[in-house]
């Protein structure tokens, strides 16, 4: 659930997930708790308590010399 205060329209937004997606999220949460990582991020960054950088995917594609852009990756997840 995205809270209303984070959305221009001023009302909350729910995005339903398939059971398989929920299972992946539960498994990653279990691994994070096993590693004593108190972070709340699905994609944590290298620094404790910080999310993955918004440039991380672009840097990865650049290093792999891929002829692709990050546009559309968000929707594929």
C-alpha positions in Angstrom: 0.0 0.0 0.0 1.3 3.4 -1.0 0.1 5.9 1.6 -2.1 8.8 0.6 0.4 11.4 1.7 2.8 10.0 -0.9 0.4 10.4 -3.8 -0.8 13.6 -5.6 -4.4 12.4 -5.7 -4.3 12.2 -1.9 -5.7 8.7 -1.5 -3.9 5.4 -0.9 -2.9 3.1 -3.7 -2.9 -0.7 -3.5 -1.0 -2.9 -6.0 -2.0 -6.5 -5.8 0.8 -9.1 -6.2 0.6 -12.7 -7.3 1.2 -15.4 -4.7 4.6 -16.2 -6.2 5.7 -12.5 -5.9 4.6 -12.6 -2.2 6.6 -15.8 -1.7 9.8 -14.1 -3.1 9.3 -11.1 -0.9 8.8 -13.4 2.2 11.9 -15.3 1.3 14.0 -12.2 1.0 12.6 -10.8 4.2 13.6 -14.0 6.0 17.1 -13.8 4.6 17.4 -10.2 5.7 16.3 -11.1 9.2 18.8 -14.1 9.3 21.6 -11.7 8.3 20.6 -9.4 11.2 19.8 -6.6 8.7 17.1 -4.4 10.1 16.6 -2.6 6.8 13.1 -2.4 5.3 14.2 -2.4 1.7 13.6 -5.2 -0.8 16.7 -4.0 -2.7 19.1 -2.7 0.1 22.1 -0.7 -0.8 25.7 -1.2 0.3 25.3 1.1 3.3 23.2 -0.2 6.2 19.7 1.3 6.2 20.0 2.8 2.7 18.2 1.6 -0.5 19.8 0.6 -3.7 20.9 3.6 -5.7 18.6 4.8 -8.5 21.6 4.6 -10.8 22.6 1.0 -9.9 20.9 -0.7 -12.8 22.2 1.9 -15.3 25.8 1.4 -14.0 25.4 -2.4 -14.2 24.2 -2.2 -17.9 27.1 0.2 -18.7 29.7 -2.1 -17.2 28.3 -5.1 -19.1 28.4 -3.0 -22.3 24.7 -3.9 -22.9 22.9 -2.1 -25.7 19.9 -1.5 -23.5 18.4 1.1 -21.2 16.8 0.9 -17.8 13.5 2.3 -19.1 10.9 -0.5 -18.7 12.8 -2.5 -16.1 10.5 -1.2 -13.3 7.4 -2.4 -15.2 9.0 -5.8 -15.8 9.4 -6.3 -12.0 
